[in-house]
Amino acid sequence: MTDVPPPWRPPWVRAAKAGWPVAASVVVGVVQVVGTSVASRHQTGREPLDAFAVALLLLGPALLVFRRRRPVAVLVGTTAVTGVYLVAGYPYGPMFLSMVVAFVVAVQAGHRRAAWACAGVFYLVHLLVSYVLPASWRRPPDGRTFSGWQELGVTAWLLLVFAAAELIRFRREQMAAVRAAEAESERRRADEERLRMARELHDILAHSISLIHVQAGVALELMDTRPEQARTALTTIKAASKEALGEVREVLGTLRTPGSAAPRSPAPGLDRLDELAAQAGHAGLAVTIRAEGTPYELPAARGLAAFRVVQEALTNVLRHSAARRAEVLLQWRADGLVVQVEDPGPAGGTDAGGTGTGLVGMRERVTSLGGTVEAGPSGDAGFRVRARLPRNAR
C-alpha cells in the first residue's frame, strides 16, 4: 500500500496552526497579568505588584511557546518561576495557569514522573512559604498558623489538575489506539481483497491458458494433415482467450475508483457448468455432470466458489492427468452443497506451466465461506477433489 498524502489545508489554516503555540502563550500571559491584578485588590498582607512581579507573570507564558518541543524543561521552568513568585510574597491569582498548562502537556507527552515530581516540589514550596517563612522576605513574620481547610482546598485543587491531565492523556491514548486499530483493519481488508483478486485471476487464467495450450498443440500437430481440425482448435483458442479477457477485465474493474461503472456481467455460477464442460471437451476431456438431491438457490459468493472449484479441478486434470474423462458430482444436501470432481487417472497430462497454488487458493476460497476442501488420490490411479459449502450464510 502506498502512503496516503496528508489532506490539503488552506494557507490560512496552516498559518493558524503554526502560530497557535505563540497565540496561546499570549492569552495565558494576559490572563495571568490581568487576573492577578484584579485579584490583588482584595488581598491584604501581600506585596504589591511591581515590575519584577509582572516579569514573572509573563516569563511563565513565554516558556510555554516551547512546551511541545521541550515539555519537561518548560514544566521545570514554569514551576521555578511560580515558586519564585510565591517566595516573593506577591498576591495570589491565576498566576498558576502557565504551570498547569505545562503540567498537562508533560503528562500527555508521557513524562508523568517529571510532572508529579514538579507538582510535589511546588506543594512543598507552598507549605514553606505559607507556614515556615515570613509572608515576605522583606517583612517580619505575621504569626500565621496552619489552616486545615486551606490546605484541604489546595490539595483538592492539585488533585483536580492531576485528574484532568490524566483524563486527557487517557482519552488521547484511547483515540490513538482506535485510529491504529482502524488503520490495521483497513490494511487487513486491503490484504484480503488482494488475495481474493489473486485467486480470481489465477482461476481464470489457469483454466483458459491450459485450454489454449492444449488446443495450440493440437493445431500445430494437425495443421498440415487435418487443417479443418486445426481450424476448430484455433476457433476454440479464440473463444477461450476472449472469455478470459472479459473475466480479467471484470476482476480488474474492482480496482477502479469509487463511482466507476459496475460490472457488465454477473459472476459465473453453477449455471455455467455446461459451458465449462464444453470447453474441456474441446481440449479432449469428456466431462459428465451429475446431480443428486433437489437444487436450491445459492448466494452469489457460494455459486462462484463452486464454479471455481470445478474449473480448477478440471484444469488440474488437463495439466496433470492422462485421463480423457472426468465426472462432476453436485450433491444438494439440506445443510449445504457438496461439489466433487473425480478422474480415473493415471497421472500425466500436459503440465502447462502450473504455479502449484491452485489447490491452496481453492481451499482458501472455500474456507472463507465456512466450508472445507479435501483433495487426494481416488481408486487405483485417479484423483478426487471434494468441497463442502454450507447453505447458511457466514
N, C-alpha and C positions, 0 to 999 in steps of 0.2 A: 504494500500500500504506500502511496506517495504521501508526503507531508502536506497537510492542508494549510494554505496560507492564512494568516490572521485576517479577520474581517476588516474591510476598509472603513475608515472613520474620517469624517471631515477634518480639515486642518484645525478648526477652532476647538474641536473635541480633543484632538491630540495635544494642543497647546494648553487647554484647561487641565488635562490630566497631568501634564508635565509640571505645571505651575501650582498644583494643588498642595504639595508639602509647604511651600512658602506661604500660600494664602491661609492655610490652616494655622500655621505658626503665627501669622499676623493677627488672626482672630483670637487665638489663645492669649497673645500679648495684650491686646486691647481689653479683653475680659479681665485679665489679672490686674491691670493697672486701674481701670475704671472701677471694677467691682471692689477692689481693696480700698480705693479712695473713698467710695461711698460707705463701706463697712467701718472704716476708721472713725467716722463721725460719731458713732455710737459706742466707742470703746474708750475706756479711761485707763490710765496706768501704763500705756504703751507709748513707745517713741513715735513721734510724728514722721510721716513720710517725707523723705528728703531725696536728694539726687542719687545717693547710694542705694536707697530702697527701690527707687524706680528702675535703676540699672539692674538690680537683682530680679525685679519682676519682669524685665524684658530679656534678661540673659537666658532664663529657662526656656521661654518660647523660641528664642533664636537657636538654641541647641536642637529643638525639635525638627528643624529643617533636615537634619541628618539621621532621623530616627529609623528610617528603613535600611540605610546602609550600615549604621553602627548602633544597633539598638541597645547593647549593653553599655557602651560608652556614654550614650545620651542619657540612659537611665541613671548611671552613676553621677553624671554632671548635674542633672536636674535635682537629684536627691541632695547633692552637696550644696547647690545654690539655695534650695528651700531650707536646708538645715542652717546655713549661714543667716538667712532671713529671720529664722526663729531665734537664734542666739542673739542677734542684734536687737531683739525686742520690738520689732515693728508690728503694726496691727495685723490681726487675723483677717482672713477673707479668702477669695478664690485664688490665693497665691499657690495652692496645692495643685492647680489644674495641670500645669505642664508636667509635674511629676506623675500624676495619674495617667496622662496620655502616654508618657514614656513607659510606665509600668505595663499598661495594656499592650502596647506594641511589643515589648520584650517578651511577654507571656505568649503572644501569638507567634512570635518568631522561634519559640521553643526554648528560650532562656529563662526557665521558670525558677531555677535555683538562684540565679543572679537577681531576679525580681524579688523573690522572697527575702533574700539577704538585704537588699536595699530597703525594703519595707521595714525589716526588723531594725536596721540601723536608724532609720528615720524615727521609729517609735521610741527608741532609746534616747535619741536627741530631744524628742518632745518631752519625755519624762525628766530628763536632765534640766532642760530649760524651765519647765514648769515648777519643779519641786526641789531642785538642788541649787541651781544657780540663781542669782537675783533676776528679777524681771528684765533688767537691762544691765549690761556690764558698766554702764555709766551712772547707775543709781543703786542705792543700798537696798538690801532685801526688804520686801514688804510683808514678811510674815505669812506667806501663802502656805496653806496646808493641803494635804491630799484630799481630793474630792472623788469618791467612788462613782457617783453618777456621771461626772465629767469624763472620767476615764472609760466608763462603760460606753458613753456616746462616741468617744474617739475610736475605741476598739470596734464598735459596731460599724462605724464609717469605714474603717480599714477593711473589715471583713466583707462589707458590701462591695468595695472596689475589687477585692480579690475574687469574689464570686462572679462579678460581672466580667472580669478579664478571663476567668476560666470558662465561663459560659460562651463567650465569644470565640475563644480558642477551640472549644469542643465543637461548636457549630461549624466553624471553618473546616476543621478536620473531617467532620461528617460530610460536608458538601464536597470536599476534595475526594473522599472515599467514594461518594456516589458518582462523581464525574469519572473517576478511574474505573469503576465498575461498568459504567455506560460505555466508556471507550473500549474496555475489554470485550464487552458484549458485541459491540459493533465490529471489532476485529474478528471475533468468533463467527459472526454472521457472514462476514466477507469471506472467511476461510471456507465455511460450509458452502457458500454459493460458488466459490472457485472449484471446490471438489465436485459439486453437482454438475457444473458445466464440463469439467474434465471427463466425468463419467459419460455424460451425454455425447460429447464429441468422440470419445473412444468407441462407444457402442455404435454410433452412426458410421464413423469412418472405417472401423474394423470390419463390419459386415460388408459395406459397399466395396471397399478396396479388395477384400478377399474374393468377392464375387467377380470384380473386374479382373483380378489376377488370374482366376481360373478361366474366364471367358477369353482373355487375351491369349493365354496359352493354347486354347482350342482354336482360336482364329489363326494364330501363327502356324499351327500344325496342319490345318485343313485349307489354308489359303490357296495352295496350288492344286490340290487334288479334289477338294469339295468346296468350291467358292460359295455356294449357296449356304452351306452350314456355317462357313466363316462369316458370311454377311449376317446371319442370325446371331452369332456370338457378338459381333460388333454392335448390332442393334441393342442387345442386352446390356452391353457396356455403356452405351449412350444413355439408356433409360436409367441404369443404376447410378451413373455419375450425376445425372440431372436431379434425381431424387435426393442423393446425398448432398448436393449443393443447396437444394431447397431447405433441407433439415438443418444444415450448418448455419444458413442464414437465420433461421428461426432461433437457434440457440444463441448465436452471437447478437441477436437483436435485444437480448436481455441486458447487454452492456450499454445500450443507448441511454441517453439522459432521460429523466422523468418527463413524461408528456409526449414521448415518441409514439409512433404508430404501434398498435397492438399486433400480435402475431396474426398472420393472414390465414393460417390453417390450424386446426386443433392438434393437440399432441397425439401421437399414434397410440392405439389401444388394441384390445383383442379383436376388434372388428377388421383389423388389417392382417390377421394371421394368414388368411388365404393368399394375400399378396406376397407376404414373406415366403410362404411355401412355394409360390410360383417362381420367385426369384431364385430360390435354392434349386428348384427344378431345372432352371436354365443352366445352372452350374453343374448339373449331373447328379443332384442329390434329391431323391424322391422322398417327400415329406408327407406323412399321414397325420391328420389331425383328428383326435378322438375326444369326446366329451362325456363325462359322467355326472349325473345329477341335473338339477334344474338351474339354468343360468339366471343370474340376477345382475342388476346394475352395480358396477364398481365405481368408486371415486376415481377421478381422472389420474391421480398420482398412482393408485394401485394398478389401474389399467395400463399405464405407461410402464410401470415396473414389470408387470407380467409380460408385456410385449418385448421389453429389453432382455428379459431372461431368455425367452425363446430365441430372440435374434442372436444373442451372444452364444447360446448353446449351439445353434445351427452353424454359426461362424466357426466355432471350435471344431465341429465335425468336419467342415470343409478343409480346415487347416491341418488338423492333427489325426484324422481318421481316414482309413481306406474304405470305409463303409459308403455304399451308394444309396442307402435309405436310412431314414430316421423317423421316430414316432413322437408326436407331441400329444400329451395327455392333459386334459383340463378336468380336475375333479372339483365340482361345485358342492362344497360342504356348508353346513349351517354356520360353522364358526369361521369360514373363510375359504379361499381358493388355493388349491394345490396345482402347481404347474410342473410338469415333468417332461423332460426331453431325453430320449434314450436312443443310442445307436448300437448296432451289433458289433462294431469294430471290424477288423483289428486296427491297431494304431498304424498311422501312415499319413497320407494326405499331402497337401502342398506346402503347409507351413509358410504362409505368405507374410513373413515379417511380423509375427506377433510380438507384443510387448510383455506378455505374461501377467498383465494386470486385469484381464477380463473378468476372471472369477472373483478377484478381490473387489473390483468395482461393483459386480453383480451382488456380492454379499453385503457390501456397504449400502447399496440402494435398498435392498430388501430389509435389512436390519433397521434402517432409519424409519421404516414403516411398521416396525414391530414384528416382522416375520423372520424366517430362518431359511438358510440355503444349505443343502447337502449335495456334494459332488464327489463322485468316486467311481471305481470300476463296477461294471454290471455284467453278469453272466461270465462267459469264458474270456471274451476279449473286448467287450463293449464298454461303454461309459454312460453314466446317468447323471443328470442334473435335476434336482428336485427342490422346488422353492415353495414355501408356505406363506401366504399373505393373509393376515387376519381380516375379517369382514368389518369389524368395528374400527372407526377412525381412531388414530392415536393422537 
